[in-house]
Amino acid sequence: MLEETLVLFKNIRNPKYDKSLAGYKKTGGFKSLKKVFGMKPEEVVQEVKESGLRGRGGAGFPTGLKWSFMAKGTGKPSYLVANADESEPGTCKDRELMLKDPHLFLEGLMIGSYAVGCHHAYVYVRGEFFPAIKILNAAVDELYADGLLGHDPLGSGFNLDITIHTGAGAYICGEETALLDSLECKRGQPRVKPPFPAVSGFNGCPTSVNNVETLACLPFIFSNGGVESFKSFGPQNNSGTHLVSLSGHVNSPGVYELRMDVSMKDIIYEIGGGIRNGKKLKGVIPGGSSSPVMKANEINVLYNFDDLAKIGTMMGSSAMMVFDEDTDVVKLLHRITRFYAHESCGQCTPCREGTHWSRQIVRDFLNGNGSEEKLKRLDRVGGNMLGTTLCALGDAAAMPIQSFVNKFPEEFRKYYATT
């Protein structure tokens, strides 16, 4: 029987865990930071590279490599910004970390700040996460009171401040350059790239934007034997455990820490307890609403970055949304298209127009006005958004559209086959 691999994030499963600074220290908290302070920043970056840690926010880009791109010798300050604007539908793992183990995340943020030479780090939190914002602010206050933040923590000679910044709930601000604009008190919308944030980010300075879970992996990596142990939890190029947000029509939904060499089938039927009410599986959205949908006969695949990419989908934010045989796929797609039409910032024409067109076409099917020509048009609208926008929101809206149309065409035809 497959079970969780509770290693990096075991505290979030312990209802008796004391998430205060004192409680975190009892579990060995901040020992990794002390070790890191005895290393050179470039050595820290190299060790993260060797660990194989990849970003847990969606793109899966190697973290150490991302840090190595930070511009040096510019005479400007460097910044590290934690992206806690968790807005992808179906995703709730970062919220769990912030609520239940805030100091693990903050220690990771401090390690990352030292690695990139950042003396003022920011946490950009989704505005609706009121409890998490309160907990993070209290945790930061504890760190200042204990001398772990501010001037010369642990006698390191390294000064660091952390600011918790609250967003306003816009999905687009999960995109790193839109997040930075919002952090600068501007309208949050994606920037033209290049320049990339590593060269010109927050206030025009070298900046790295990293996901909450990504940063929370760092204390383990810098513990005794951490790099090799971290690499052992998955196949090559897919190191470490990761948090999976499992939702939908399963008996045991929740956030689970799992290795990256576990199949989707095992996650659904062993971790998730199978499909509720004894129903059959129809499909899975594997990585948040922006990922191409999978049919029931495709789930015997390892749940990691590379194996999912091989079959034309992606792990994204590790949010598996499972739906059963009774699910109306057209209604499901309508909810997705409605979300992206609402959240498009409107800057790029293909996304601004395409998201509204797609929502309207799917609505036509639901209202009995579908046709074979409209089914083809829906697929074309999705294709015209792919790769034509400044950020990935256009792709995020297009990929589910095309995958639903191509994998479940019969579901759409039910709406006009008798007319």
N, C-alpha and C positions, 0 to 999 in steps of 0.2 A: 504493500500500500504506500503510495507516494505521500510524503509529508513535507511541510514547509522546511526550508533551510534557514533556521533562525540564527544568523551569525552577525551580520552587520547591523541589523535593525531589531534585534531581539527585545529591546526595551519597549517597543510599541505594542508588543503582545502581552506584556506583563501588567496586569491591572493594579498591582501593588507598587509599581515602580515610582519612585520619588523623582519627578522631573525637575526639581530644583537644582541649583548648582551643587549643593552639598550632596544630593542624591546621585548626580552624574559623576562627581568625583569618586564616590564609593565604588562605582563600576569601572574605575580606571580612566575616567575622563580627564582630558588635557595632558595626559602623558605623551600622546603623539605630538601635540603642539610643542611640548618641551623638547622632544627629540628633534623636531623640525628646526627649532631655533638654534640648534647646534650644527645645522647644515648650512651650506651656501644656497641661496635661492635657485641657482641653476641646477644644483644637485637635486633639489626638491622636484623641479620640473622634469628632470631626467628620470627620476624614480616613478613619477606618475606616468610618464611615457612607457616605461618598462612594465608597469602594472597592466597596461592595456585598457585602462578605464576609458569608456566612451560616454559621451553626454547622454543623460537619461531624460532629457526634455523632449526628444523627438527625432533629431537629426542623427544622433549616434556618432558625432564627430569626436575623434580622439582628444581627450582633454589636455594632455600634456603638449600635444602638437599645437593645439589652439593657443595655449599660453606662450609657446615659443615664438608665435607670430607677433607678440606685443612689441611695438616699436620701442627702441632703446636710444638713449642719448639725445632725446628731443628737448630736454630742459623743461618738460611739462610733467605734472604728476600723473601717475598711473592709477587706474581704478579697477576694482572688481565689483561687479553688480550681481547679486543673486536674483535670479528670475523666479519669484514665488507667485507669479500671476497665473496660477494654474486654472486655465479656462477651457481646455479641450473637453468637449462633452464625453462623459464616461470616466474621466481621470480624477482621482482623489487621493493619490499616494503622497504628494508633497504636503497636503493639508494634514495628513496623519502624522508625518514627521514633525511638522511645526507644532502640532497640538500635544504630541506625546513624548517627543525627545528633542526639544528645541536646542539644548546645549550640544548635542551631537552635530546638528547642522551648523551651529555657530562656530564650533571648533573647526569644522571643515572650512568654513568661510575664512577663518583666521589663518589656517594653513595656506589656503589659496592666495590670500592677500600677501602673505610673506613671500610666496613663490613669485608673484608678479610685481613685487615692490609697491604694493598699494598701501597707503597710510590712512585712507578713508574709504571704507567699503559701504555699500548700500544694499538693503534688502527691499526689493520692489514687490509688495504683497497685494494680491487681489483685494479690492475694496470691500467685497462682501465677506471676507474671512475675519469677521470681528473677533471671535475667540482667539484665533491664531495671532492676530495683531496684538492683542492684549498680552498673550503669553510671551511673544517675542520681545515686546518692549520691557516686560518684567525681567526676562532672562538677560537682556542687554544691561539693564540696571544692576543686576546681580554681578555681572562681569566687571563693570566699572567699580562697584563697591569692593570687590575682591582684589582689584588691581590687575585683573587679566586683560582689561582694555584701558586705553589711554596711553600714558607715558611709561615706556620701559616694562611691559609685562614680562614676568618671570626673569627679570634681569637681562632681557635679550638685547637691549639697546634699540629695539624696533618699536616705533610708536604706531598705534592703530586705533581709529575710531570707527564705530558702526552706527549707521542711521537706518531706522525702519521707515520706509516711505510707502504710503498707502495709495494705490491706484484707484480708478473710478469704475472698474468693472468692464472695460472694453476688451473684447477678445483680441483685437488687433495688437494690443500692447504686449501680448505674449511674444510677438516678433521683436527681436532684440533692438533694432534701431528705432522702432516705434516706442518701445519701452524707454529707451534713452531720451527720446524727445519728450515723453511724458514726465520723466524724471527731471528734465530741465524746465518743467512747467509750461511746455508747449502742447499743442494738439498732438496726440499720439498717432503718427502715421509713418509708414516705412520710408527710409531714406534711399536715395540713389546710391548704389555701391558699384565700384569703389568711390571713396575710401571706405574700408571696412573698419568696424569699431576698434580692432587691434591697433590701428593707426590713428583714427580720429573718431572717438566715441563720445563719452560723456564730456560735455563742454569742450569738445574738440581735442580731447586728450586720449592717449592709449587706454583702451578699456577691454576687459573680458567680461562677457555675460555668461554665467553658468547656472544651471538648474539646481534646485534645492537638493534633490537626491544625489546628483553628481557630487556636490560638495560634501554631503553627508557620508560618502564612501571614503573620504580621505583619511579620517582618523584610523580606520581599520588598515588601510594601505601602509600607514606609517607605524603600525604596531609591530611587535616582534614577529618576523616571518610573514608580514602582511602582504608583500608583493607576490610572493610565490603562492601563498594561500589564496589570495584574491584571484589569481590567474587559474587556479585549479577548479573554480566553480563553473566553468563553462568551456565550450570548445574554443579552438584557436580564433583569435580576434573578437571573441565575445566573452571577455573576462568578467568575473564577479557574479554575485547575486543581484537581483533587481526586484523592485516592488511592482507587483501586478495588481491593477485595479480590475477585479472580476465582477461583472454586473450582468443584469438581464435575467433570462429565464433559467437560472441555475438554483439548486437547493441551498447552496451556501455561498452567497455573494460576499465580497469583502476585499481587503487589501492584504496580499500575501507576499512574503519574501521567498523567492524561488531561484534556483540555479538556472543557467541559460542553456542547459542541455536536457531540458524537460519538454515533452511534446505538448502541443495544444490539446490534444485528445486527453492526455492525462490530467492536465489542468482542469478541464471541464468536468471530466467524469470522476476523478479522484479527489482533487482539491475542492472543486465546486460541487461535488456530490451528485453530478448528473443533472439532466433536464427535469425541471419541476413538474409535478403532476403526471409523471410517467410519459410525457410527450416525447416526440422525436425532434432531433436537432434539424433546423433548416439552414442556419448560417451563423457566421461570426464576423463582427467588425473587429479586427485584431488589434488595432493600435490607436484608438480614439476615432472620432467621427470622420476624420480626414483620410483614413486609410482605406484602400480598396477592400471590398467585402469578400469573404470566403464562403464557399458552399460547404455543406456537411461532409462531403467526400474529400475535402482538402485538408482536414485538421490533423492528419497524422504527420506533422512536421514539427521540428524543434522550434520552440518559441524564442527566437533571438534575432538580432539584426540581419545577419547574412542569410540564414535559411529561409526567412520570410521574403527577403528581397529576391531570392532565386525563383520564387513562384509568383512574383509580380505584385506583392503587397509589402507591408512594412510593419514593424513593431511599434513605431511612433512613440507615444507616451506610455506604452505598456498598459493600455486600457482595453481589455477584452469585453465586448458587449455581445452577449449570446442571445439568439432569438430562436424560438421553437417553430414547429410546423404550422401553428395557427396564426403566425405573424403575417400581416398584410405588408408586403415589401414596399408597395407603392406608398402606403401611408407612412411607413418608416422613412423612406427617402424624402417624402414631403417635409417631415420634421427636420431632416438634415438640411435640405435646401432653404427652408424658412430661416434656420439659424444663420447660415452663411449670408443670405440676403440681408439679414438684419445687422450682421457684424462687419460686413465689408466697409472699409473706410471711405470708399468712393474715389480714391485717388487715381486708380487705373481703370480705364474704360472697359477692358475685357472682363474684369472682375465685377465692377459696378453694374454693368448691364447684364453680364452672363449669369450672375447669381439670381437676379430678379427674373430673367427669362426662364431659367431652369425651374424656379419655384412656380412660376405661372403655368409652365407646361405640365408639370406634375399635378398641379391643382386641376388642370383641364381633365386629366385622366380621372381624378377622383370625382369630378362633376359630370362624368359621362361624356366628355367631349374629346376623348382620346382617339388616336388613329395611328396607323402604321407610319404615316408620314411624320406625325408628331413624335413618335418614338425615335425615328431616325434624327429628327431635329434636336431632340434632347441630347442624343449622343454627340451631335455636331457642336452644340453649345458647350458641352463639357470639353471637347477637343480644342475649341477655340480659346479656352481659358488656360489650358496647360502651357506653362513656360512663357506666358506673354505678360506677366505682371512683375512689379518690383519686388514683391515678397511672395511667400509660399501660400498665401490665403487663396489665391486663384487656383493653384494646384489642389489645395485642401478641399475646395468646393467641387472641383472637376473630377477628382479620382473616384469618390463614391458614386457620382452620377454615372460615369462610364462603366464602372464595375457592376452596379446594380442593373443597368440596361443590358449589358452583355451576358451577365450570369443568370438573370431572372427575367428574360424577355416575356415568358409566358404569363408572369404575374401582371404585367402591364396590359397584355392582350386580353386578359379576362375582362378588362373594363370596356372593351369595344368589340369583342368577338361576336356578341349577339345583336349588335346594332347594324 
